[in-house]
């Protein structure tokens, strides 16, 4: 990155702290209207007693730090480069923290996300998609020309895609080629990606004939392996590595300083570590690029069940960092209560929120949410069942764990970062 671009990136991050708090940001204290985010953080307000309104989503400061540190250590231990998937949070502050903790760069999915990352100084972007949008390619080409330090890699998985990319980059007058990796599909019925090695060779030929593209490696997403088991996932990853070795033997990577081999969501990164440790010596050093993203907040549902740390417990454990606080606003029967948090506030695509604690509306005392469960969500209400001596009353706050970080972050533009005693020490801004 040029000096001017580096200054611009630092300035952009600093400007987040100078943004004014107003009606756009759910859950913020009305008394904070007009304060900058930095001024609000300096006040170290208490989430429960200093005017935050429900529903409000909070990130645990301690657990966030724990998760960042754990994956930094894990990737270093296994000799992996790390490009965590930024679509999870779309939070430039977290991108920067991830890079500061040793990440090679950030993975993204669509052009808008790349624009966000570049605005805030991300130097290396892995786009886990084939990019065929001519307008986006023109912008990418301009970024590459403007900033010699910008590294951009994206998938290709079709001859037609290569043709569209080349046509767009030719029209844009691209002077730097766009680096691409062949995406190997995870099997029949999986998502995107080439299905056979013969198709991979055909697309590699097309890239070789496209002067505005450069083939730098192979990649894929093992989370799409049909009926995934450790054996099936390992087998597909070995197929990915074998593809890279065959392409290298055929001279497809001649002249490269490094060859990229990339995989790794948040459910099978232990398998990636196992197989990538077996990568044979190739004609150039290999960038073993892991792309897990959900770890940053982890969760209390989907990834709690799927995390590889369940299989390799000796390597540590991620901690769920989200808690959604909602208030009981109706108690129509002894078995039924309703909160003021619904689909607009909580992830629900994989699991419903999990009631964990109840904060007494009168005394502020916090207890386990025994006998309390969330059974459904309307747009702006949570359906809560109460059993036995749950003792939930109108005015109480219910703290809930969430499942699926990607659809939790995206419902909140400004998220308080909260210490264990309720002190808000920072605010994370998202851009979806």
LOLUM-910849 format. One record per residue (C-alpha): residue number from 0; residue in one letter; x, y, z. Coordinates in steps of 0.001 Angstrom, whole numbers, plus 500000, padded with zeros to 6 digits. Example, Ala and Ser with C-alpha at 12.3 -4.5 7.8 and 13.67 -1.06 7.14 Angstrom:
<sites>
 num residu   east  north     up
   0      A 512300 495500 507800
   1      S 513670 498940 507140
</sites>
This chain:
<sites>
 num residu   east  north     up
   0      X 500000 500000 500000
   1      X 501292 503453 499141
   2      X 501950 505957 501923
   3      X 498944 508017 500854
   4      X 496675 504953 500828
   5      X 497951 503892 504259
   6      X 497154 507325 505660
   7      X 493709 507213 504058
   8      X 493037 503792 505602
   9      X 494073 504898 509084
  10      X 491967 508009 508685
  11      X 488953 505939 507634
  12      X 489227 503755 510743
  13      X 489639 506814 512923
  14      X 486588 508376 511330
  15      X 484478 505500 512629
  16      X 485216 506729 516138
  17      X 484092 510225 515152
  18      X 480756 509154 513711
  19      X 477814 510696 515546
  20      X 475428 508425 517416
  21      X 471816 508963 516421
  22      X 468522 507252 515575
  23      X 470175 504859 513084
  24      X 471711 502725 515787
  25      X 469397 500353 517649
  26      X 469738 500031 521387
  27      X 471861 503139 521945
  28      X 470901 505420 524869
  29      X 468710 508330 523724
  30      X 470954 510572 525860
  31      X 473873 509633 523571
  32      X 472311 511503 520645
  33      X 474976 513659 519001
  34      X 477957 512170 520833
  35      X 480700 510599 518763
  36      X 481291 506893 519141
  37      X 484631 507718 520794
  38      X 482979 510069 523270
  39      X 480388 507439 524092
  40      X 483050 504789 524618
  41      X 485010 507102 526902
  42      X 481985 507332 529209
  43      X 482213 503573 529891
  44      X 478486 503284 530368
  45      X 476879 500238 531917
  46      X 474770 498250 529486
  47      X 472047 497647 532064
  48      X 471827 500860 534087
  49      X 472914 503714 531832
  50      X 470126 504053 529321
  51      X 470613 501397 526661
  52      X 467246 500340 525278
  53      X 466092 496845 524434
  54      X 466572 494912 522334
  55      X 470334 495366 522302
  56      X 473039 493029 521004
  57      X 476328 492922 522910
  58      X 479734 491401 522196
  59      X 481767 490124 525122
  60      X 485082 491969 525248
  61      X 486844 489095 526986
  62      X 485485 486372 524708
  63      X 486188 488338 521552
  64      X 489824 488725 522612
  65      X 490011 485037 523536
  66      X 488764 483929 520108
  67      X 491106 486247 518213
  68      X 494078 484981 520206
  69      X 493101 481300 519923
  70      X 492902 481263 516123
  71      X 496110 483263 515834
  72      X 497845 480590 517876
  73      X 496132 477728 516043
  74      X 497110 478891 512562
  75      X 500669 479600 513625
  76      X 500972 476153 515209
  77      X 499844 474455 512009
  78      X 501810 476607 509578
  79      X 498721 478078 507955
  80      X 498251 481523 506481
  81      X 494899 482957 507540
  82      X 492369 484997 505603
  83      X 489268 484954 507842
  84      X 486002 485402 506005
  85      X 484952 489011 506476
  86      X 481345 488410 505421
  87      X 480762 487154 508964
  88      X 481100 490548 510605
  89      X 481612 493133 507844
  90      X 483265 495148 510597
  91      X 486476 496952 509534
  92      X 487583 497282 513164
  93      X 487492 493495 513469
  94      X 489236 493095 510105
  95      X 492063 495236 511445
  96      X 492233 493284 514694
  97      X 492425 490057 512713
  98      X 495248 491425 510543
  99      X 497003 492743 513643
 100      X 496825 489183 515019
 101      X 498711 487825 512014
 102      X 496046 487313 509342
 103      X 497424 487298 505766
 104      X 494367 489205 504606
 105      X 490579 489010 504527
 106      X 488273 486715 502543
 107      X 485140 488259 501062
 108      X 482240 487130 498892
 109      X 480919 489998 496730
 110      X 482260 493262 495240
 111      X 480572 495550 497761
 112      X 482421 493804 500557
 113      X 485724 494336 498761
 114      X 484965 498049 498499
 115      X 484356 498195 502251
 116      X 487605 496372 502994
 117      X 489600 498607 500671
 118      X 488084 501768 502152
 119      X 489484 500700 505501
 120      X 492907 499612 504302
 121      X 492796 495866 503715
 122      X 495814 495110 501501
 123      X 495067 491475 500648
 124      X 491667 490188 499586
 125      X 490650 486648 498676
 126      X 487266 486737 496906
 127      X 485650 483329 497349
 128      X 483578 483655 494192
 129      X 484017 483864 490457
 130      X 483835 487573 489599
 131      X 482145 488259 486248
 132      X 480569 491660 486905
 133      X 482179 494039 484377
 134      X 481676 497132 486543
 135      X 483242 495435 489567
 136      X 486154 494163 487473
 137      X 486781 497653 486148
 138      X 486944 498924 489731
 139      X 489229 496053 490814
 140      X 491524 496796 487869
 141      X 491700 500448 488853
 142      X 492538 499496 492450
 143      X 495312 497179 491292
 144      X 496734 499888 489041
 145      X 496513 502548 491737
 146      X 498026 500493 494556
 147      X 500985 498211 493740
 148      X 500724 496603 497194
 149      X 497101 495485 496716
 150      X 496840 491686 496320
 151      X 493560 490354 494968
 152      X 492709 486724 494267
 153      X 489384 485297 493106
 154      X 487887 482014 491913
 155      X 487328 480843 488364
 156      X 485140 477816 487679
 157      X 484105 478064 484023
 158      X 485458 478906 480591
 159      X 482587 481350 480166
 160      X 483594 483093 483377
 161      X 487171 483422 482138
 162      X 485897 484893 478880
 163      X 483749 487450 480681
 164      X 486592 488434 482983
 165      X 489039 488856 480134
 166      X 486582 490939 478102
 167      X 485854 493250 481037
 168      X 489525 493699 481934
 169      X 490472 494351 478304
 170      X 487772 497009 478098
 171      X 489086 498516 481331
 172      X 492629 498716 479970
 173      X 493981 496615 482840
 174      X 497745 496825 483237
 175      X 498054 494278 486084
 176      X 496633 490789 485646
 177      X 494020 489561 488096
 178      X 495177 486523 490058
 179      X 492764 483599 489959
 180      X 492528 480130 491492
 181      X 490610 477189 490080
 182      X 487670 476384 492336
 183      X 487260 472655 492773
 184      X 483686 471741 493620
 185      X 483117 469639 496709
 186      X 481165 466944 494891
 187      X 477928 466231 493069
 188      X 475147 468367 494462
 189      X 477587 470748 496115
 190      X 477591 474479 495482
 191      X 479918 476178 492977
 192      X 483159 474863 491522
 193      X 484482 472585 488796
 194      X 483361 468983 489115
 195      X 486150 467101 487312
 196      X 489887 467363 486798
 197      X 489292 467431 483042
 198      X 487151 470554 483490
 199      X 489892 472055 485644
 200      X 492405 471531 482823
 201      X 490031 473132 480322
 202      X 489575 476233 482494
 203      X 493317 476385 483166
 204      X 493833 476449 479383
 205      X 491368 479314 479120
 206      X 493192 481272 481830
 207      X 496530 480692 480099
 208      X 495050 482213 476937
 209      X 493698 485258 478834
 210      X 496456 487905 479138
 211      X 494613 489784 481895
 212      X 494412 486744 484181
 213      X 497088 484754 486015
 214      X 496536 481288 487459
 215      X 498088 481167 490941
 216      X 496592 478087 492548
 217      X 493527 476078 493538
 218      X 490846 476471 496176
 219      X 487482 475252 497357
 220      X 485142 474939 500303
 221      X 485090 471633 502116
 222      X 481972 472653 504049
 223      X 479967 471713 500940
 224      X 481162 468101 500815
 225      X 477922 466077 500561
 226      X 477139 464005 503658
 227      X 480327 465299 505214
 228      X 482282 463039 507533
 229      X 485930 463385 508562
 230      X 486839 460698 506008
 231      X 484930 462371 503152
 232      X 486304 465810 503954
 233      X 489882 464548 504190
 234      X 489446 462737 500876
 235      X 488202 465867 499112
 236      X 491014 467982 500566
 237      X 493559 465435 499332
 238      X 491945 465666 495919
 239      X 492396 469455 496038
 240      X 496082 469067 496930
 241      X 496562 466468 494194
 242      X 494998 468863 491689
 243      X 497521 471533 492650
 244      X 500401 469052 492321
 245      X 499208 467884 488897
 246      X 498810 471437 487622
 247      X 502266 472289 488906
 248      X 503790 469227 487228
 249      X 502170 470360 483983
 250      X 503875 473751 484291
 251      X 500700 475711 484997
 252      X 502363 477715 487784
 253      X 505645 478472 486045
 254      X 507208 481747 487132
 255      X 505169 482197 490324
 256      X 506767 483278 493593
 257      X 504172 481216 495486
 258      X 501350 478780 494767
 259      X 498039 479274 496574
 260      X 496131 476305 497990
 261      X 493109 477446 499974
 262      X 490191 475898 501849
 263      X 488664 476088 505257
 264      X 485344 477175 506683
 265      X 484570 477106 510377
 266      X 483482 473470 510639
 267      X 486481 471538 509257
 268      X 489624 473601 509728
 269      X 491191 470716 511644
 270      X 490912 468572 508513
 271      X 492455 471395 506474
 272      X 495362 471555 508922
 273      X 495840 467777 508683
 274      X 495869 467588 504884
 275      X 497739 470817 504237
 276      X 500528 469478 506445
 277      X 500941 466759 503792
 278      X 501325 469102 500806
 279      X 504336 467907 498803
 280      X 507120 470170 497655
 281      X 506049 472092 494572
 282      X 507932 474335 492151
 283      X 507361 477356 494407
 284      X 506539 477866 498096
 285      X 502887 477154 498943
 286      X 500591 479683 500600
 287      X 498386 477386 502697
 288      X 495434 479693 503114
 289      X 492703 478980 505683
 290      X 489500 481073 505481
 291      X 487432 480388 508626
 292      X 485388 483419 509705
 293      X 482708 482508 512253
 294      X 485299 482007 514994
 295      X 485500 485732 515747
 296      X 482247 485675 517700
 297      X 481560 481914 517618
 298      X 477985 481118 518685
 299      X 475625 479222 520972
 300      X 474161 476912 518346
 301      X 475329 475843 514901
 302      X 479070 476391 515350
 303      X 479036 475299 518968
 304      X 477985 471904 517605
 305      X 480265 471888 514555
 306      X 483482 473519 515738
 307      X 486568 471381 515112
 308      X 487668 472131 518661
 309      X 485089 469541 519722
 310      X 487322 467001 517949
 311      X 490674 468474 519010
 312      X 489840 469684 522509
 313      X 493518 469711 523475
 314      X 494003 472682 521099
 315      X 491592 474948 522976
 316      X 487982 476044 522729
 317      X 486214 479001 521192
 318      X 483794 480962 523359
 319      X 480416 482384 522258
 320      X 480764 486162 522374
 321      X 477257 487325 521447
 322      X 474393 487945 523839
 323      X 471113 489491 522777
 324      X 469232 491246 525541
 325      X 465458 491670 525205
 326      X 462792 492765 527623
 327      X 459647 490910 528600
 328      X 456778 493096 527411
 329      X 453822 490751 527848
 330      X 452913 487837 530142
 331      X 449470 486758 528971
 332      X 449471 483322 530665
 333      X 451604 481510 533258
 334      X 453160 479473 530434
 335      X 453684 482256 527917
 336      X 455717 485452 527715
 337      X 456749 487757 524902
 338      X 459926 489767 524484
 339      X 460544 492774 522253
 340      X 463209 491063 520084
 341      X 462230 489278 516904
 342      X 463463 488389 513437
 343      X 464745 491936 512885
 344      X 467136 491477 515812
 345      X 468120 487824 516139
 346      X 469534 485158 513850
 347      X 466927 482468 513217
 348      X 467938 480774 509956
 349      X 469675 477846 511685
 350      X 468404 477874 515282
 351      X 466202 479993 517484
 352      X 467864 482110 520199
 353      X 468722 480278 523407
 354      X 467493 481825 526645
 355      X 470456 481784 529024
 356      X 469930 484265 531860
 357      X 467206 486470 533291
 358      X 467967 489893 534760
 359      X 465331 490881 537307
 360      X 463647 494130 536272
 361      X 463289 495262 539874
 362      X 466562 494297 541540
 363      X 468996 493794 538672
 364      X 469893 490333 539980
 365      X 470875 487867 537270
 366      X 469933 484187 537394
 367      X 470004 481238 535031
 368      X 467037 481076 532679
 369      X 465819 477749 534058
 370      X 462456 476813 532577
 371      X 462634 479591 529972
 372      X 462851 478826 526250
 373      X 462340 480720 523005
 374      X 459819 478873 520836
 375      X 459391 481288 517943
 376      X 460009 484731 516519
 377      X 457709 487272 514919
 378      X 459113 490360 513223
 379      X 459411 492273 516499
 380      X 458475 489759 519194
 381      X 460043 486707 520705
 382      X 457732 483882 521778
 383      X 458854 482526 525152
 384      X 457612 479459 527001
 385      X 457970 479377 530764
 386      X 457775 476227 532848
 387      X 457684 475426 536527
 388      X 458962 478219 538741
 389      X 460533 480312 535976
 390      X 459178 483460 537630
 391      X 459567 485732 534601
 392      X 457793 489078 534874
 393      X 457057 491976 532577
 394      X 460075 494284 532688
 395      X 462668 491528 533172
 396      X 465526 491297 530675
 397      X 466312 487939 529058
 398      X 469857 487375 527814
 399      X 469990 485025 524847
 400      X 472707 483203 522963
 401      X 472493 483219 519175
 402      X 473248 480732 516428
 403      X 475035 481622 513161
 404      X 477239 484729 513502
 405      X 476793 485783 509867
 406      X 473079 486445 510346
 407      X 473599 487998 513760
 408      X 476087 490732 512843
 409      X 474049 491808 509832
 410      X 471078 492999 511890
 411      X 473070 495561 513874
 412      X 475009 498614 512644
 413      X 476629 499489 515972
 414      X 477339 496785 518539
 415      X 478501 497506 522112
 416      X 481566 495590 523278
 417      X 480882 494782 526914
 418      X 483066 493594 529779
 419      X 481800 490953 532187
 420      X 480533 493551 534685
 421      X 478425 495285 532020
 422      X 480848 498124 531236
 423      X 480746 499092 527563
 424      X 484323 499678 526419
 425      X 483938 499977 522643
 426      X 481485 499862 519743
 427      X 481829 497808 516552
 428      X 480471 499350 513336
 429      X 479242 497014 510605
 430      X 478685 497638 506870
 431      X 476218 495229 505242
</sites>
